[in-house]
Amino acid sequence: MEKSELSVGEYLRRLNAIPLPMNVPSEEVAPDFIVGVKPHDATQLAVMQIPEIATPEVKFRFFVDGVQRTVPICQVPVGSFRVPIFIAHLIAGAMERVHDRLNPFLKREAIVLYIPLEGLRSIDSSLSPPTTLAKFGHGGNIYNLIMRLRQPRRIDFWTDISVRLSEAPGDEVNLGPVELSAVGAVRRAARNRSQVLLRIMELGVVWEIISRSIFNEDEFVVLDGPVFLPFKYAGLTSQQLATVMSSSGEQIGDPRQAYHLLSHLIGAVKQVEIIPAQGLAVALSLEPDLRVPVYLFSEMIRGVTGDLVSRHVVSCFVWLRRELNEEIPLIWSPTSGLARIDVPFPAIVDSRINWYSHDFHLDLSDGSRSRRRLEAILRTVVAERWPIPEESPPRMLTELYAIAETERWLKGHLLPEQELRGLAEA
């Protein structure tokens, strides 16, 4: 068989890969990350008073989430140590609310082989890539490649986890000979790559929904997580989205295209890492109405575990289920029950306003259009508190039911670990 026709199993055997025991857990089961809280300077723009019994004033129509299973499948011997190889099953999708029912709307998935190839090549330059698989790399257009899949339940893609996804071949190697000897560093690189690819797929799903659906002004897509996090990778997602953000991924590139996407999008952050340095205590008020402080961070700030805030987004901190706080002994800190709702400027300002400008000032004064829009969104968030998702704390305190249902639907499509390993043996 010609080299270009090698199956994945044959390719791995050419690398002298050594299979791992079947009972090695997938990476998301035993993460070695610790979630922390990062306080940063932020401006408090307003404090909204939202009735605890609220009526939806806008429609949360679509709910977008992503799930993954990243499994170590074998080890490649390199000198006196062994380097793990992984397979990841990645799924992003959306459910649509139709007449008070949640219906599956869109699902995209990919099975990807993770190899630290450039790192391995720095030790053995004769190693070649798996030529039968398409590469996820600096060339981008990743979501378009996934959309073209006709048989998604097979390994169609590979990615080099020893270099940044945006780096070209020959650029800096993050996993060289020294790092490859630390298995934890390779495992971390695999998990990080899964998270980045999921963000790319979630942005692709949002883009696909907004491109093919007709939205009323008061209809929204709710993204699970920070609303601007996927936009960092717009240039890698699709050629059609390459100009939405600047090349750094931190500034707005094409304001018109960005407005089109962001005017119907909000983010629901259930695992809040980035918080304002002061003033958050108002959100923990026990007054009859919920008090929701609204903040603006002056720059894009990244958390350690996947959180992100942007200067183009107002961050609203909501104590969704304060009545349950003392009922769950595992949650001893009230701040663990705070969710953050990310609302992009385009969702609450007119398209004719230069919302992307550095000197833009958001008007949240009483009676302003932006304040009315934001209050309507927050009332709908509060109305979405019930029913409570069937999750363990603290997620049950900070997650919206429709997001939890979307995640449950997507997880039902993840292949078992043994089946993923079997794909690599063929």
N, C-alpha and C positions, 0 to 999 in steps of 0.2 A: 504494500500500500504506500502511495506517495505521501511525503511529509504533509502536504497540504490537505490530505484526506484523513489524517489521524483523528480518531474519535477522542473524546475527552479522557476516557479511561486509558486508552493507549498513550495519549500524551502524558498523563500523569505517571504511567508506568515507565515511560522513557526517562522521566525525571528521577526514577528510582524511589518514587513516593511510597511511604509506608503507611498503610491504613491505620486509623485510630479505632479504639474500641467503640462499639455501638452505643455504649451508655455514657459517652462524653456529652455533657449537656450543651445545648445551643447557647450562643453568647448572651442573648437577652435574658436568659434564666438566671445567670450568676454574674451580673455586672460588677466591676470593681470601682465604679464611680461613686462618689459621695456628693449628694446634692447640697449645695450651700446657698447662702443668701448674700448678694452683693449690693450694699447701699451705695447710691450715687446721687450727686446733686441733681435736682430737678425743680422745675417751677410748678407750683400748684396754681392751676388756672381757675378752678372752681370747685365747689362742693355741691353735688346734686343731691336733692332729697327725693327719694323714690319710694312710693308706697310699697309696703311689704306685700300687700295683695294688689298686684298690678295686672292691667289688661294689655295684651300685645298691641302695639301701635304701628309696628312695621312687621313684615313677614320674613322670618328666617326660612328661606325656601330650600337651600341646599346645605348639606353638611359634609365636609371633606376631611378625610383622615388617611393615614398610611400605617401599615404594619409590616414587620419583617421577621425573618427567621434566618440567622447567620450561624452556620454549622461548620466546625472544623472537620475536614474529611480525611486528611493525610498529612504526613510530614516529609519534607525533602531533606535528606542528609547533606549537610554542608560542613565539612571538616569534622570537628568533634561535637557539633550540635545539630539539631534538627529544626527546620523552619516549617511552621504550619501553613497549609493551604485551606481555603474556605469556599463554601458555596452559600450564597444568600438568595433567599426567595423574598422579593420585594413586591408589595401590592399597595397601590393607592387608588382611592375611589370616592364616590359620593352617593349619598342617599338624598332623595327629593321628598319634600313634604307635599302631599297631594290630598286635599280634603281631610286634613288632620291625621293622615296616615303617612308613615315613612316607607318609601319604596326604593329599592335599589335602582340607581340611575346609570352609573358608569363605574367600570373597574378596569384598571390597567395593571399588568404584572410583568415581572421579568425575573429570570433565574440567572444569576451572575457568578462566574468563577473569579475568586480573589487570589491573585498571585503577586508577591513582592518581586516582580521580575527584574527590574533594574537593580535592585539590591542584590539579588542572586547573581546577576550578570557581573557585578563588580567583583565577585569571587570566581565565577566561571563564565567567561565571555562567550562560550559556545552555546549557551542556552537560548532557545528560540521561543517566540510567543505561540499560543495556540491558534494556528492560522484558520481553523474552521469557525472561529467565533468572532463576532463583531466586537470592537473595542469601545468601551466607555472611557474617553479620555479628553484631552485638551481640544479635540476637534468639535466637541459639543454636539448639538442636535440629538441629545440623548432621548428626549421624550418622543421625537419623531421616529427614531429607531424602534422604540417600544410600540408605538402605534401601528407600525407595519407588521408586527408579529402576527402570524397565522396559527402557530402552534405554541402557545405560551408555556406549556408544561414540559419544557426541555431547556437544556443549557444553551442559550444563544449568544451570550455576551461574556466578556471577561474585562477585568480592570486591574491595573497595576497599583497595588496599595502601598508600594514603596515610594511613590512620588505623588505630589498633589494632583488632584483631578484636573486642574487647569494648566498643569505644566506640560511642556512638550518633551518628547524623548530627548535625553541628553541633558536636561535641566537638573537642578539639585535633587539628589536622592535623600529622602527623609529616613529611610531604613537601609543603612549601609551595613557593612560586615559587623560592626560593633552592635548596632541596634537589633540586627537579626538574631543575635545570640540571646537577646532578652525576649523570651516568648511573650511576656506581657505586653511589650511594645508592639509586637505584630498583632496580637489580639486587639489591642486598642485601635490600631490602624484599621482593622477589619470592621470593628463596630462603628468607628467614625465614618468610614466609607458608606456603610449602610445608611447612616443617618443623612449624609449629604445626598445620596441617590434618592432617598425617600423624599427629601425636601424638593428635589428637582421634579420628581413624579407628581407630588402634590401641586406644585405650581403648574405643571402641565395639565393636570385635571381641572384646576381653577380656570386656566386659559381656555381649555376645551369647552367647559360649561358656559362661560361667558360669551364665547365666540358663537356657540350654536343655539343659545337660548335667548328668548325675548324677555327682558326684565322691565318690570314697572319700577318707578323711582324708589318705592319703598320695599323692594325685595332684595334680599341679601344672601350671599354665600358665607357660611360660618366655617372658618378653618380652625382645626384643632392645633393650637400653638401660636407663637408670635407671628403676627401678620406679615412682617417684613422679612422674616428669616428666609423663606424660599426665594425671595427676589434677589438675594445675594448671588444666586446661581442662575439668573435669567439667561445669561450669555451661554451657559452650558445646556440649557433646557431645549431651546429651539431657535432656529435662525429667525423665526418671526418675532421672537422676544429678545433678540440680541441687543436691541437699542433701548429697551425699557430702562435699564440702569447703566451707569457709567462703567468703564472697564474695571474700576476698583470694586464695583458692586455696592458702593456706599452712597452714591449720589443718583438723583433722578436723571436719566438720559433723555428720553422722549416724553415730555410732560403729557402730551395728548394720549399716547398709548398707555402710559401709567395711570392716568385718570380713568380711562375706560375700564381697566382692570380693578383699580382700587375703589371706585365709587360704589361698588356692590359687594365689598369684601370686608369682613371683620375677623379678628382673631380671638379665640377663647383660650387663655393660657391657664391651665390647671396646675402646672408645676412652676411656680413663680420663684425665680432666682434673683431677678433684678428689681429692687424696690427703691423708692425715694429715700434720701438720707434722713428726712424729718417730715413730720406732719401726718404720718400714716395712721396714727392712733384714732383719728376722727372716723375712720372706716369701721372701728370697733365700738362705735357708740351704740348704746342700748335704747336710744330714743324710739318712739313708735315707728317712724319712717327710717328706711335705710339711708345712711349718709355715704355717698360715693365720692371720694376725692378724685379729681381729674388732674393728671400731671403731664408735663411736657419735658422730656429729656432733651438736652441741647445737642446731642450727637448720637451716632449709632454706637451702642454699647453691646458687647457680646458677653454672655455668661459662659460658664465652664461646661455646663451640661446641656446646652442647646437653647437657652433663653436669649432673647435679643430685643432691644428697644431701638427706636429710630426717632429722629427729630421731625419726621413727617407723620407721626402717629400720636394721638392722645391716649394715655394709659389710665384706665379707670379701674380702681380697686374696689371689688364688691365682696361683701361678706354674705355669700349666697344663702347659707343655711345656719344662721347664728343660733337658732333655737335648738340645734343638735350639738352645739359645742360641748356642753357639759355632760352629754349623754354618751360620749365615746371616750372612755378612759385613755385610749392609745394616743389621742390628740390632746396634749396638755397645753399647747400654745395656741391661743386664738388666731395668731397670724397664719397658722397652717391652714385655716379655712378660708383665706382670702384668694379669690380668683382675680385675674387681670383681664380686662376686656380691651383689646387693641382696636382703636377706631382710626383708620387713616383719614387725613384731612379731606380727600375727595369724597368720602362718604357723607360729609356734613357741610361742605362748601360748594359754591357754584363753580362750574367749569371755567368761567371767565376770570376767576381770581387766580393770581399767581401764587398758588399754594406751595409750590416747589421752591420759591425764592428764599434766600437766606434771611431776608428782612421781613418775611411774611409774619403778620401778627394775627393769631386766631381770635376772633371776637366771640366770647362766650358770655357776654353780658345778658342780663334778663331781657327776654323778648327777641333776641337775635335769632336768625335762621339757624345758625350752627348750634346754638344751645337747644333750640326746639328739636332739631334732628337728633342730637346726642341724647337728650332726655327720652325721646321716643325709642331709641335703640336700647337704652338701659332699662326702660320699663319692660321691654320685650325680653331682655335677658332675665330679669327678675321673674317674669311670668313663666320662663322656661325652666325654673328651678325644680319643678315637679313634673313627673315623678322622679324620685331619687334613683340614680343608676345603681345597679346591683354590683357595686364595687367595694373593695376594702378601703378604709380610711388611709390617707386623706383624700383620695380621689373622689370618693362619694360626696365630699363637702365642696369640691371645686369644679366638678365636671357637669356639663349639661347632658341630659338624658339622650338627646338625639345624637350627640357626638359618641357617647358610649355605645349606642345601638349601631352606629356606623362602624365603629371599631370591631364590635362583636361580629357583624356580618363579614367584614373583610378577613378577620382572623379565621373564620370558618373555611376560608379558601386556601390558607397556608398549608403547604405539603408537610407531612410528618418528617421528622429528622431522618428516619430510616429511608424514606422514599427519596429525599434529596441526596443522601449518600449513594443510593442506588443509581441515580442519574449519572453520577461521576464514574461509576464502575462499568458503564456500558461501552 
